Amino acid sequence: NMHKLKNRYPESIYLMTGLHPTDVKENYKEELDFITKTLKNHNYVAIGEIGIDLYWDKSFLKQQQEAFRFQIRLALKNDLPIVIHCREAFDEIYEILNQENCDNLRGVFHCFTGDLNQAKKAISLGFLLGIGGVVTFKNAGIDKFLNQIDLNHIVLETDSPYLAPVPFRGKRNESSYIIYVVEKLSEL
């Protein structure tokens, strides 16, 4: 379906491919093989969302780490940025990024929800922080330090259909709500 949508709007839609960490299961190597093959047939602009998610399930941590490392190397081989999904796993992700670090490794920490120290660590490795609706949440915490981050290190994002900003929190998110993220960021 996403390829059909891309073909319908080729000037407006750019695709990425990757094995999301919550989809890493027993068959993850087959999934990674599929991603490697499709990368050859499509003009993807990034590898993502990839990373580690320890919020729902920790039983596949080792496999998530292996899949993350594999996809970083795949991105480097194809000179593509990565889009990182990080939930309850910043230290694990940072360790792998440090080990795989090189001049061509770049990308975005999607839906960044870490603290100032973590933000600085991500930026030190050349990554941008994806800031979306979470910045408008009362107790999210990132509003406490974003004013200390240079705008050159921030990417605005929606994460549609998830994480709608206040005043739409809990409802289906959409791209037009990015204005609420921009307004909150400008206040900060």
Biotite code that builds the C-alpha atoms (Angstrom):
import biotite.structure as struc

atoms = struc.array([
    struc.Atom([0.000, 0.000, 0.000], chain_id="A", res_id=1, res_name="ASN", atom_name="CA", element="C"),
    struc.Atom([2.785, 2.458, 0.772], chain_id="A", res_id=2, res_name="MET", atom_name="CA", element="C"),
    struc.Atom([4.377, 1.835, -2.623], chain_id="A", res_id=3, res_name="HIS", atom_name="CA", element="C"),
    struc.Atom([1.042, 2.444, -4.330], chain_id="A", res_id=4, res_name="LYS", atom_name="CA", element="C"),
    struc.Atom([0.705, 5.715, -2.437], chain_id="A", res_id=5, res_name="LEU", atom_name="CA", element="C"),
    struc.Atom([4.266, 6.686, -3.411], chain_id="A", res_id=6, res_name="LYS", atom_name="CA", element="C"),
    struc.Atom([3.487, 5.948, -7.072], chain_id="A", res_id=7, res_name="ASN", atom_name="CA", element="C"),
    struc.Atom([0.350, 8.071, -6.843], chain_id="A", res_id=8, res_name="ARG", atom_name="CA", element="C"),
    struc.Atom([2.176, 11.062, -5.283], chain_id="A", res_id=9, res_name="TYR", atom_name="CA", element="C"),
    struc.Atom([5.822, 10.678, -6.332], chain_id="A", res_id=10, res_name="PRO", atom_name="CA", element="C"),
    struc.Atom([6.721, 14.319, -5.643], chain_id="A", res_id=11, res_name="GLU", atom_name="CA", element="C"),
    struc.Atom([5.257, 14.359, -2.129], chain_id="A", res_id=12, res_name="SER", atom_name="CA", element="C"),
    struc.Atom([5.997, 11.011, -0.530], chain_id="A", res_id=13, res_name="ILE", atom_name="CA", element="C"),
    struc.Atom([9.368, 9.577, 0.438], chain_id="A", res_id=14, res_name="TYR", atom_name="CA", element="C"),
    struc.Atom([9.635, 6.100, 1.902], chain_id="A", res_id=15, res_name="LEU", atom_name="CA", element="C"),
    struc.Atom([11.915, 4.381, 4.352], chain_id="A", res_id=16, res_name="MET", atom_name="CA", element="C"),
    struc.Atom([12.220, 0.715, 5.156], chain_id="A", res_id=17, res_name="THR", atom_name="CA", element="C"),
    struc.Atom([13.241, -1.124, 8.270], chain_id="A", res_id=18, res_name="GLY", atom_name="CA", element="C"),
    struc.Atom([12.320, -3.705, 10.864], chain_id="A", res_id=19, res_name="LEU", atom_name="CA", element="C"),
    struc.Atom([10.646, -1.953, 13.794], chain_id="A", res_id=20, res_name="HIS", atom_name="CA", element="C"),
    struc.Atom([11.974, -3.260, 17.110], chain_id="A", res_id=21, res_name="PRO", atom_name="CA", element="C"),
    struc.Atom([8.536, -4.361, 18.337], chain_id="A", res_id=22, res_name="THR", atom_name="CA", element="C"),
    struc.Atom([8.324, -6.579, 15.238], chain_id="A", res_id=23, res_name="ASP", atom_name="CA", element="C"),
    struc.Atom([11.587, -8.369, 16.043], chain_id="A", res_id=24, res_name="VAL", atom_name="CA", element="C"),
    struc.Atom([10.610, -11.950, 16.831], chain_id="A", res_id=25, res_name="LYS", atom_name="CA", element="C"),
    struc.Atom([12.014, -15.433, 16.165], chain_id="A", res_id=26, res_name="GLU", atom_name="CA", element="C"),
    struc.Atom([11.966, -14.850, 12.389], chain_id="A", res_id=27, res_name="ASN", atom_name="CA", element="C"),
    struc.Atom([13.819, -11.511, 12.489], chain_id="A", res_id=28, res_name="TYR", atom_name="CA", element="C"),
    struc.Atom([16.625, -12.716, 10.207], chain_id="A", res_id=29, res_name="LYS", atom_name="CA", element="C"),
    struc.Atom([14.093, -13.541, 7.490], chain_id="A", res_id=30, res_name="GLU", atom_name="CA", element="C"),
    struc.Atom([12.570, -10.087, 7.941], chain_id="A", res_id=31, res_name="GLU", atom_name="CA", element="C"),
    struc.Atom([15.996, -8.455, 7.650], chain_id="A", res_id=32, res_name="LEU", atom_name="CA", element="C"),
    struc.Atom([16.671, -10.456, 4.499], chain_id="A", res_id=33, res_name="ASP", atom_name="CA", element="C"),
    struc.Atom([13.405, -9.167, 3.045], chain_id="A", res_id=34, res_name="PHE", atom_name="CA", element="C"),
    struc.Atom([14.379, -5.571, 3.884], chain_id="A", res_id=35, res_name="ILE", atom_name="CA", element="C"),
    struc.Atom([17.783, -6.030, 2.262], chain_id="A", res_id=36, res_name="THR", atom_name="CA", element="C"),
    struc.Atom([16.161, -7.361, -0.926], chain_id="A", res_id=37, res_name="LYS", atom_name="CA", element="C"),
    struc.Atom([13.514, -4.622, -1.142], chain_id="A", res_id=38, res_name="THR", atom_name="CA", element="C"),
    struc.Atom([16.181, -1.970, -0.620], chain_id="A", res_id=39, res_name="LEU", atom_name="CA", element="C"),
    struc.Atom([17.583, -2.921, -4.014], chain_id="A", res_id=40, res_name="LYS", atom_name="CA", element="C"),
    struc.Atom([14.245, -2.435, -5.788], chain_id="A", res_id=41, res_name="ASN", atom_name="CA", element="C"),
    struc.Atom([13.036, 0.844, -4.297], chain_id="A", res_id=42, res_name="HIS", atom_name="CA", element="C"),
    struc.Atom([14.328, 4.344, -3.822], chain_id="A", res_id=43, res_name="ASN", atom_name="CA", element="C"),
    struc.Atom([14.134, 4.577, -0.031], chain_id="A", res_id=44, res_name="TYR", atom_name="CA", element="C"),
    struc.Atom([15.441, 7.695, 1.696], chain_id="A", res_id=45, res_name="VAL", atom_name="CA", element="C"),
    struc.Atom([16.201, 6.149, 5.096], chain_id="A", res_id=46, res_name="ALA", atom_name="CA", element="C"),
    struc.Atom([16.322, 2.955, 7.132], chain_id="A", res_id=47, res_name="ILE", atom_name="CA", element="C"),
    struc.Atom([13.759, 3.113, 9.912], chain_id="A", res_id=48, res_name="GLY", atom_name="CA", element="C"),
    struc.Atom([12.112, 2.959, 12.292], chain_id="A", res_id=49, res_name="GLU", atom_name="CA", element="C"),
    struc.Atom([14.801, 0.817, 13.812], chain_id="A", res_id=50, res_name="ILE", atom_name="CA", element="C"),
    struc.Atom([16.163, 0.572, 17.326], chain_id="A", res_id=51, res_name="GLY", atom_name="CA", element="C"),
    struc.Atom([15.224, -1.023, 20.623], chain_id="A", res_id=52, res_name="ILE", atom_name="CA", element="C"),
    struc.Atom([11.937, -1.018, 22.505], chain_id="A", res_id=53, res_name="ASP", atom_name="CA", element="C"),
    struc.Atom([11.931, -2.398, 26.039], chain_id="A", res_id=54, res_name="LEU", atom_name="CA", element="C"),
    struc.Atom([8.589, -0.925, 27.061], chain_id="A", res_id=55, res_name="TYR", atom_name="CA", element="C"),
    struc.Atom([6.325, -3.801, 26.024], chain_id="A", res_id=56, res_name="TRP", atom_name="CA", element="C"),
    struc.Atom([8.601, -6.815, 25.973], chain_id="A", res_id=57, res_name="ASP", atom_name="CA", element="C"),
    struc.Atom([12.211, -7.455, 27.006], chain_id="A", res_id=58, res_name="LYS", atom_name="CA", element="C"),
    struc.Atom([12.360, -11.075, 25.891], chain_id="A", res_id=59, res_name="SER", atom_name="CA", element="C"),
    struc.Atom([13.792, -10.242, 22.441], chain_id="A", res_id=60, res_name="PHE", atom_name="CA", element="C"),
    struc.Atom([16.440, -7.744, 23.578], chain_id="A", res_id=61, res_name="LEU", atom_name="CA", element="C"),
    struc.Atom([19.356, -9.696, 22.107], chain_id="A", res_id=62, res_name="LYS", atom_name="CA", element="C"),
    struc.Atom([17.557, -10.063, 18.771], chain_id="A", res_id=63, res_name="GLN", atom_name="CA", element="C"),
    struc.Atom([16.596, -6.362, 18.782], chain_id="A", res_id=64, res_name="GLN", atom_name="CA", element="C"),
    struc.Atom([20.234, -5.449, 19.355], chain_id="A", res_id=65, res_name="GLN", atom_name="CA", element="C"),
    struc.Atom([21.359, -7.692, 16.490], chain_id="A", res_id=66, res_name="GLU", atom_name="CA", element="C"),
    struc.Atom([18.651, -6.338, 14.168], chain_id="A", res_id=67, res_name="ALA", atom_name="CA", element="C"),
    struc.Atom([19.544, -2.756, 15.079], chain_id="A", res_id=68, res_name="PHE", atom_name="CA", element="C"),
    struc.Atom([23.237, -3.311, 14.441], chain_id="A", res_id=69, res_name="ARG", atom_name="CA", element="C"),
    struc.Atom([22.509, -5.083, 11.121], chain_id="A", res_id=70, res_name="PHE", atom_name="CA", element="C"),
    struc.Atom([20.281, -2.248, 9.926], chain_id="A", res_id=71, res_name="GLN", atom_name="CA", element="C"),
    struc.Atom([22.814, 0.419, 10.913], chain_id="A", res_id=72, res_name="ILE", atom_name="CA", element="C"),
    struc.Atom([25.381, -1.369, 8.759], chain_id="A", res_id=73, res_name="ARG", atom_name="CA", element="C"),
    struc.Atom([22.835, -1.707, 5.955], chain_id="A", res_id=74, res_name="LEU", atom_name="CA", element="C"),
    struc.Atom([22.215, 2.043, 6.108], chain_id="A", res_id=75, res_name="ALA", atom_name="CA", element="C"),
    struc.Atom([25.934, 2.782, 6.057], chain_id="A", res_id=76, res_name="LEU", atom_name="CA", element="C"),
    struc.Atom([26.460, 0.452, 3.105], chain_id="A", res_id=77, res_name="LYS", atom_name="CA", element="C"),
    struc.Atom([23.737, 2.297, 1.196], chain_id="A", res_id=78, res_name="ASN", atom_name="CA", element="C"),
    struc.Atom([24.668, 5.787, 2.462], chain_id="A", res_id=79, res_name="ASP", atom_name="CA", element="C"),
    struc.Atom([21.263, 6.296, 4.084], chain_id="A", res_id=80, res_name="LEU", atom_name="CA", element="C"),
    struc.Atom([20.312, 7.951, 7.368], chain_id="A", res_id=81, res_name="PRO", atom_name="CA", element="C"),
    struc.Atom([18.574, 5.958, 10.083], chain_id="A", res_id=82, res_name="ILE", atom_name="CA", element="C"),
    struc.Atom([15.432, 6.793, 12.028], chain_id="A", res_id=83, res_name="VAL", atom_name="CA", element="C"),
    struc.Atom([15.683, 5.462, 15.562], chain_id="A", res_id=84, res_name="ILE", atom_name="CA", element="C"),
    struc.Atom([12.806, 4.170, 17.657], chain_id="A", res_id=85, res_name="HIS", atom_name="CA", element="C"),
    struc.Atom([13.931, 4.311, 21.279], chain_id="A", res_id=86, res_name="CYS", atom_name="CA", element="C"),
    struc.Atom([11.594, 3.394, 24.088], chain_id="A", res_id=87, res_name="ARG", atom_name="CA", element="C"),
    struc.Atom([12.989, 2.666, 27.544], chain_id="A", res_id=88, res_name="GLU", atom_name="CA", element="C"),
    struc.Atom([16.290, 1.752, 25.847], chain_id="A", res_id=89, res_name="ALA", atom_name="CA", element="C"),
    struc.Atom([18.487, 4.826, 25.405], chain_id="A", res_id=90, res_name="PHE", atom_name="CA", element="C"),
    struc.Atom([21.572, 3.286, 27.051], chain_id="A", res_id=91, res_name="ASP", atom_name="CA", element="C"),
    struc.Atom([21.323, 0.123, 24.951], chain_id="A", res_id=92, res_name="GLU", atom_name="CA", element="C"),
    struc.Atom([20.927, 2.151, 21.749], chain_id="A", res_id=93, res_name="ILE", atom_name="CA", element="C"),
    struc.Atom([23.691, 4.585, 22.628], chain_id="A", res_id=94, res_name="TYR", atom_name="CA", element="C"),
    struc.Atom([26.107, 1.734, 23.300], chain_id="A", res_id=95, res_name="GLU", atom_name="CA", element="C"),
    struc.Atom([25.499, 0.266, 19.842], chain_id="A", res_id=96, res_name="ILE", atom_name="CA", element="C"),
    struc.Atom([25.678, 3.675, 18.152], chain_id="A", res_id=97, res_name="LEU", atom_name="CA", element="C"),
    struc.Atom([29.008, 4.309, 19.872], chain_id="A", res_id=98, res_name="ASN", atom_name="CA", element="C"),
    struc.Atom([30.348, 0.978, 18.639], chain_id="A", res_id=99, res_name="GLN", atom_name="CA", element="C"),
    struc.Atom([29.123, 1.544, 15.067], chain_id="A", res_id=100, res_name="GLU", atom_name="CA", element="C"),
    struc.Atom([29.962, 5.257, 14.990], chain_id="A", res_id=101, res_name="ASN", atom_name="CA", element="C"),
    struc.Atom([31.585, 6.683, 11.856], chain_id="A", res_id=102, res_name="CYS", atom_name="CA", element="C"),
    struc.Atom([31.379, 9.866, 9.802], chain_id="A", res_id=103, res_name="ASP", atom_name="CA", element="C"),
    struc.Atom([28.529, 8.566, 7.618], chain_id="A", res_id=104, res_name="ASN", atom_name="CA", element="C"),
    struc.Atom([26.301, 7.449, 10.496], chain_id="A", res_id=105, res_name="LEU", atom_name="CA", element="C"),
    struc.Atom([23.494, 9.967, 10.782], chain_id="A", res_id=106, res_name="ARG", atom_name="CA", element="C"),
    struc.Atom([19.776, 10.247, 11.303], chain_id="A", res_id=107, res_name="GLY", atom_name="CA", element="C"),
    struc.Atom([17.002, 11.158, 13.695], chain_id="A", res_id=108, res_name="VAL", atom_name="CA", element="C"),
    struc.Atom([16.032, 9.995, 17.157], chain_id="A", res_id=109, res_name="PHE", atom_name="CA", element="C"),
    struc.Atom([12.356, 9.732, 16.289], chain_id="A", res_id=110, res_name="HIS", atom_name="CA", element="C"),
    struc.Atom([9.908, 10.997, 18.908], chain_id="A", res_id=111, res_name="CYS", atom_name="CA", element="C"),
    struc.Atom([12.692, 11.911, 21.299], chain_id="A", res_id=112, res_name="PHE", atom_name="CA", element="C"),
    struc.Atom([11.558, 11.709, 24.936], chain_id="A", res_id=113, res_name="THR", atom_name="CA", element="C"),
    struc.Atom([14.871, 11.528, 26.765], chain_id="A", res_id=114, res_name="GLY", atom_name="CA", element="C"),
    struc.Atom([16.518, 13.976, 29.141], chain_id="A", res_id=115, res_name="ASP", atom_name="CA", element="C"),
    struc.Atom([19.060, 16.738, 28.470], chain_id="A", res_id=116, res_name="LEU", atom_name="CA", element="C"),
    struc.Atom([22.054, 14.459, 28.972], chain_id="A", res_id=117, res_name="ASN", atom_name="CA", element="C"),
    struc.Atom([20.638, 11.920, 26.522], chain_id="A", res_id=118, res_name="GLN", atom_name="CA", element="C"),
    struc.Atom([19.862, 14.690, 24.033], chain_id="A", res_id=119, res_name="ALA", atom_name="CA", element="C"),
    struc.Atom([23.459, 15.896, 24.212], chain_id="A", res_id=120, res_name="LYS", atom_name="CA", element="C"),
    struc.Atom([24.756, 12.337, 23.739], chain_id="A", res_id=121, res_name="LYS", atom_name="CA", element="C"),
    struc.Atom([22.555, 11.805, 20.667], chain_id="A", res_id=122, res_name="ALA", atom_name="CA", element="C"),
    struc.Atom([23.629, 15.140, 19.191], chain_id="A", res_id=123, res_name="ILE", atom_name="CA", element="C"),
    struc.Atom([27.304, 14.376, 19.899], chain_id="A", res_id=124, res_name="SER", atom_name="CA", element="C"),
    struc.Atom([27.003, 11.374, 17.582], chain_id="A", res_id=125, res_name="LEU", atom_name="CA", element="C"),
    struc.Atom([25.558, 13.572, 14.819], chain_id="A", res_id=126, res_name="GLY", atom_name="CA", element="C"),
    struc.Atom([21.885, 12.758, 15.319], chain_id="A", res_id=127, res_name="PHE", atom_name="CA", element="C"),
    struc.Atom([18.913, 15.082, 15.218], chain_id="A", res_id=128, res_name="LEU", atom_name="CA", element="C"),
    struc.Atom([16.095, 15.014, 17.772], chain_id="A", res_id=129, res_name="LEU", atom_name="CA", element="C"),
    struc.Atom([12.617, 14.357, 16.414], chain_id="A", res_id=130, res_name="GLY", atom_name="CA", element="C"),
    struc.Atom([10.208, 16.560, 18.361], chain_id="A", res_id=131, res_name="ILE", atom_name="CA", element="C"),
    struc.Atom([6.469, 16.041, 18.056], chain_id="A", res_id=132, res_name="GLY", atom_name="CA", element="C"),
    struc.Atom([3.290, 16.207, 20.093], chain_id="A", res_id=133, res_name="GLY", atom_name="CA", element="C"),
    struc.Atom([4.985, 14.972, 23.256], chain_id="A", res_id=134, res_name="VAL", atom_name="CA", element="C"),
    struc.Atom([6.516, 18.434, 23.734], chain_id="A", res_id=135, res_name="VAL", atom_name="CA", element="C"),
    struc.Atom([3.004, 19.730, 24.504], chain_id="A", res_id=136, res_name="THR", atom_name="CA", element="C"),
    struc.Atom([2.311, 17.126, 27.200], chain_id="A", res_id=137, res_name="PHE", atom_name="CA", element="C"),
    struc.Atom([2.242, 18.507, 30.735], chain_id="A", res_id=138, res_name="LYS", atom_name="CA", element="C"),
    struc.Atom([4.570, 15.956, 32.373], chain_id="A", res_id=139, res_name="ASN", atom_name="CA", element="C"),
    struc.Atom([6.682, 14.785, 29.430], chain_id="A", res_id=140, res_name="ALA", atom_name="CA", element="C"),
    struc.Atom([9.795, 16.615, 30.604], chain_id="A", res_id=141, res_name="GLY", atom_name="CA", element="C"),
    struc.Atom([11.398, 17.590, 27.311], chain_id="A", res_id=142, res_name="ILE", atom_name="CA", element="C"),
    struc.Atom([9.900, 21.061, 27.597], chain_id="A", res_id=143, res_name="ASP", atom_name="CA", element="C"),
    struc.Atom([12.246, 21.631, 30.559], chain_id="A", res_id=144, res_name="LYS", atom_name="CA", element="C"),
    struc.Atom([15.427, 21.606, 28.441], chain_id="A", res_id=145, res_name="PHE", atom_name="CA", element="C"),
    struc.Atom([14.632, 22.051, 24.750], chain_id="A", res_id=146, res_name="LEU", atom_name="CA", element="C"),
    struc.Atom([15.477, 25.749, 25.076], chain_id="A", res_id=147, res_name="ASN", atom_name="CA", element="C"),
    struc.Atom([19.065, 24.569, 25.638], chain_id="A", res_id=148, res_name="GLN", atom_name="CA", element="C"),
    struc.Atom([19.183, 22.694, 22.325], chain_id="A", res_id=149, res_name="ILE", atom_name="CA", element="C"),
    struc.Atom([20.146, 24.558, 19.166], chain_id="A", res_id=150, res_name="ASP", atom_name="CA", element="C"),
    struc.Atom([17.342, 24.501, 16.593], chain_id="A", res_id=151, res_name="LEU", atom_name="CA", element="C"),
    struc.Atom([19.794, 23.009, 14.086], chain_id="A", res_id=152, res_name="ASN", atom_name="CA", element="C"),
    struc.Atom([19.534, 19.751, 16.063], chain_id="A", res_id=153, res_name="HIS", atom_name="CA", element="C"),
    struc.Atom([15.715, 19.545, 15.991], chain_id="A", res_id=154, res_name="ILE", atom_name="CA", element="C"),
    struc.Atom([13.396, 17.999, 13.416], chain_id="A", res_id=155, res_name="VAL", atom_name="CA", element="C"),
    struc.Atom([9.668, 18.589, 13.715], chain_id="A", res_id=156, res_name="LEU", atom_name="CA", element="C"),
    struc.Atom([7.486, 15.516, 13.310], chain_id="A", res_id=157, res_name="GLU", atom_name="CA", element="C"),
    struc.Atom([3.953, 14.350, 13.878], chain_id="A", res_id=158, res_name="THR", atom_name="CA", element="C"),
    struc.Atom([4.151, 10.570, 14.435], chain_id="A", res_id=159, res_name="ASP", atom_name="CA", element="C"),
    struc.Atom([0.679, 10.426, 12.897], chain_id="A", res_id=160, res_name="SER", atom_name="CA", element="C"),
    struc.Atom([-1.639, 8.811, 13.788], chain_id="A", res_id=161, res_name="PRO", atom_name="CA", element="C"),
    struc.Atom([-0.088, 8.637, 17.273], chain_id="A", res_id=162, res_name="TYR", atom_name="CA", element="C"),
    struc.Atom([0.836, 11.164, 19.964], chain_id="A", res_id=163, res_name="LEU", atom_name="CA", element="C"),
    struc.Atom([-1.422, 14.029, 18.942], chain_id="A", res_id=164, res_name="ALA", atom_name="CA", element="C"),
    struc.Atom([-0.427, 17.291, 20.623], chain_id="A", res_id=165, res_name="PRO", atom_name="CA", element="C"),
    struc.Atom([-2.528, 19.116, 23.178], chain_id="A", res_id=166, res_name="VAL", atom_name="CA", element="C"),
    struc.Atom([-5.397, 20.062, 22.625], chain_id="A", res_id=167, res_name="PRO", atom_name="CA", element="C"),
    struc.Atom([-5.948, 16.852, 20.615], chain_id="A", res_id=168, res_name="PHE", atom_name="CA", element="C"),
    struc.Atom([-4.125, 14.480, 22.951], chain_id="A", res_id=169, res_name="ARG", atom_name="CA", element="C"),
    struc.Atom([-5.672, 11.019, 22.923], chain_id="A", res_id=170, res_name="GLY", atom_name="CA", element="C"),
    struc.Atom([-7.215, 11.545, 19.502], chain_id="A", res_id=171, res_name="LYS", atom_name="CA", element="C"),
    struc.Atom([-5.920, 10.548, 16.083], chain_id="A", res_id=172, res_name="ARG", atom_name="CA", element="C"),
    struc.Atom([-2.926, 12.695, 15.137], chain_id="A", res_id=173, res_name="ASN", atom_name="CA", element="C"),
    struc.Atom([-2.587, 14.307, 11.722], chain_id="A", res_id=174, res_name="GLU", atom_name="CA", element="C"),
    struc.Atom([-0.022, 16.410, 9.897], chain_id="A", res_id=175, res_name="SER", atom_name="CA", element="C"),
    struc.Atom([-1.980, 19.649, 10.249], chain_id="A", res_id=176, res_name="SER", atom_name="CA", element="C"),
    struc.Atom([-1.385, 19.506, 14.020], chain_id="A", res_id=177, res_name="TYR", atom_name="CA", element="C"),
    struc.Atom([2.314, 20.260, 13.529], chain_id="A", res_id=178, res_name="ILE", atom_name="CA", element="C"),
    struc.Atom([1.441, 23.905, 14.162], chain_id="A", res_id=179, res_name="ILE", atom_name="CA", element="C"),
    struc.Atom([0.846, 23.072, 17.845], chain_id="A", res_id=180, res_name="TYR", atom_name="CA", element="C"),
    struc.Atom([4.319, 21.553, 18.077], chain_id="A", res_id=181, res_name="VAL", atom_name="CA", element="C"),
    struc.Atom([5.831, 24.631, 16.419], chain_id="A", res_id=182, res_name="VAL", atom_name="CA", element="C"),
    struc.Atom([3.913, 26.966, 18.745], chain_id="A", res_id=183, res_name="GLU", atom_name="CA", element="C"),
    struc.Atom([5.099, 25.100, 21.856], chain_id="A", res_id=184, res_name="LYS", atom_name="CA", element="C"),
    struc.Atom([8.669, 24.976, 20.610], chain_id="A", res_id=185, res_name="LEU", atom_name="CA", element="C"),
    struc.Atom([8.637, 28.710, 19.879], chain_id="A", res_id=186, res_name="SER", atom_name="CA", element="C"),
    struc.Atom([7.345, 29.388, 23.409], chain_id="A", res_id=187, res_name="GLU", atom_name="CA", element="C"),
    struc.Atom([10.242, 27.398, 24.838], chain_id="A", res_id=188, res_name="LEU", atom_name="CA", element="C"),
])
